[in-house]
Amino acid sequence: MTYAPIAVTCGEPAGVGPELAEKAWSALRDVTPFFWIGDPEHLPGSVPTVNISTPDEAKSAMAQGLPVLPMPFAGKAVPGAPDPRNAVGVIQAIELGTKLALHGEASALCTAPIHKKALKDGANFGFPGHTEFLAHLAGDADVVMMLASEQLRVVPATIHIALSDVPHALTADLLRQTIEITTRGLTDQFGVDHPRLAIAGLNPHAGEGGAMGHEELTWINGLVDEMRAEGHDLIGPLPADTMFHAAARARYDAAIAMYHDQALIPIKTLDFDKGVNVTLGLPFIRTSPDHGTAFDIAGQGKANPSSLIEALKLADRMAAARSDAGTK
């Protein structure tokens, strides 16, 4: 491997992020170089650590311990009890990780879960979450959220809004943008030369000819046909209840869903512990485990590292695909 190591931000110090970082090092120490950005005092101490001064020291340090790019925080880390005094440090860790990824000193950015209330209380954090903040740091990039596992990749066109708001928020421009960003992401970051996308219908049975909704007839069918004529490899709109079984998934590289649960229910049913959150549209690779801070089990050694491990492994594969594309 010739590309840079992966940057892992600490996330909320009172959550499971610190202990998962140590478990991920134990699992990946011989295969996936990464370094952790945060306060070394916040780590549980179940594995050795090595403070580094620059990211390029991480590869050699991996053999001795978890490489840490140290950043002192104002407060201690008490499992399950977020301290707003640490909010500034959490935000600065994200900013530093983004800067390193943008400059090529990190091959990818992998973010541990944050606690938005603590960030708002302690630093007046004004973003709904990680994705919006990263898009801002990257120059207000247009981004989409992909949930990915070995069995399925799916992108919701609308995300954290009420179901009743979806038909109004879902527009032809938004769906077109979602399809275009997903197509570019599959090509540039996943190494898929000719991405095949399956488009879900908005309504049950994809509207069933207007009997169960009209959006497919009035504009979704037309947009899909238009983009197909432009060269996109699209199928659909398809009934969402028949597009996620094994034989159907073999026909596409990613599915575009119309709303949050239409996307997340199938992937969490298929691969709950190993799903990875990927942000497409950024000028760098960003992955994240598909879970929250888990305050209820933080510090107890119960946290499952599978999603973080998969997020790091996927980031590594994406970095390899991007590196290979750059040499062609």
MOSULRA-V889313 format. One record per residue. N is the residue number from 1. RES is the residue in one small letter. NEAR is the number of other ideal C-beta (glycine too) atoms within 12 Angstrom. Layout:
n = [N N]
res = [RES RES]
near = [NEAR NEAR]
This chain:
n = [1 2 3 4 5 6 7 8 9 10 11 12 13 14 15 16 17 18 19 20 21 22 23 24 25 26 27 28 29 30 31 32 33 34 35 36 37 38 39 40 41 42 43 44 45 46 47 48 49 50 51 52 53 54 55 56 57 58 59 60 61 62 63 64 65 66 67 68 69 70 71 72 73 74 75 76 77 78 79 80 81 82 83 84 85 86 87 88 89 90 91 92 93 94 95 96 97 98 99 100 101 102 103 104 105 106 107 108 109 110 111 112 113 114 115 116 117 118 119 120 121 122 123 124 125 126 127 128 129 130 131 132 133 134 135 136 137 138 139 140 141 142 143 144 145 146 147 148 149 150 151 152 153 154 155 156 157 158 159 160 161 162 163 164 165 166 167 168 169 170 171 172 173 174 175 176 177 178 179 180 181 182 183 184 185 186 187 188 189 190 191 192 193 194 195 196 197 198 199 200 201 202 203 204 205 206 207 208 209 210 211 212 213 214 215 216 217 218 219 220 221 222 223 224 225 226 227 228 229 230 231 232 233 234 235 236 237 238 239 240 241 242 243 244 245 246 247 248 249 250 251 252 253 254 255 256 257 258 259 260 261 262 263 264 265 266 267 268 269 270 271 272 273 274 275 276 277 278 279 280 281 282 283 284 285 286 287 288 289 290 291 292 293 294 295 296 297 298 299 300 301 302 303 304 305 306 307 308 309 310 311 312 313 314 315 316 317 318 319 320 321 322 323 324 325 326 327 328]
res = [m t y a p i a v t c g e p a g v g p e l a e k a w s a l r d v t p f f w i g d p e h l p g s v p t v n i s t p d e a k s a m a q g l p v l p m p f a g k a v p g a p d p r n a v g v i q a i e l g t k l a l h g e a s a l c t a p i h k k a l k d g a n f g f p g h t e f l a h l a g d a d v v m m l a s e q l r v v p a t i h i a l s d v p h a l t a d l l r q t i e i t t r g l t d q f g v d h p r l a i a g l n p h a g e g g a m g h e e l t w i n g l v d e m r a e g h d l i g p l p a d t m f h a a a r a r y d a a i a m y h d q a l i p i k t l d f d k g v n v t l g l p f i r t s p d h g t a f d i a g q g k a n p s s l i e a l k l a d r m a a a r s d a g t k]
near = [19 15 31 33 43 51 49 52 49 48 49 46 51 39 41 40 49 50 38 48 50 36 30 41 41 22 24 34 29 11 21 37 37 46 50 51 50 43 33 31 24 42 36 26 18 20 28 20 31 26 26 31 15 21 35 23 22 39 28 18 28 33 17 19 26 42 43 40 38 26 32 23 33 21 24 19 37 21 29 21 22 35 30 27 24 39 31 25 36 49 39 28 44 44 27 31 46 36 24 35 40 26 18 23 28 40 43 48 50 54 51 49 40 41 36 31 21 33 35 20 18 28 28 15 28 13 21 19 29 40 34 26 33 41 27 23 31 27 15 15 26 25 34 39 43 48 45 44 33 17 25 35 42 49 47 38 42 32 34 20 20 14 18 10 14 29 25 15 23 38 21 20 15 29 42 29 26 43 42 29 33 48 36 28 41 35 27 28 41 33 22 25 16 16 33 28 42 38 42 48 39 40 30 21 21 33 28 17 15 16 13 19 25 19 31 35 22 19 24 36 27 18 34 32 18 18 29 20 12 15 13 32 27 37 29 36 43 35 28 34 19 22 34 32 19 13 10 23 27 15 21 32 31 44 46 52 43 43 35 27 24 37 41 31 22 33 37 26 19 25 25 22 23 29 37 43 44 45 44 43 32 38 28 42 47 46 51 42 46 32 33 28 35 30 26 16 20 33 28 16 17 15 37 25 33 25 38 48 34 37 47 45 31 37 46 34 31 42 39 26 27 29 23 19 20 16 10 11]
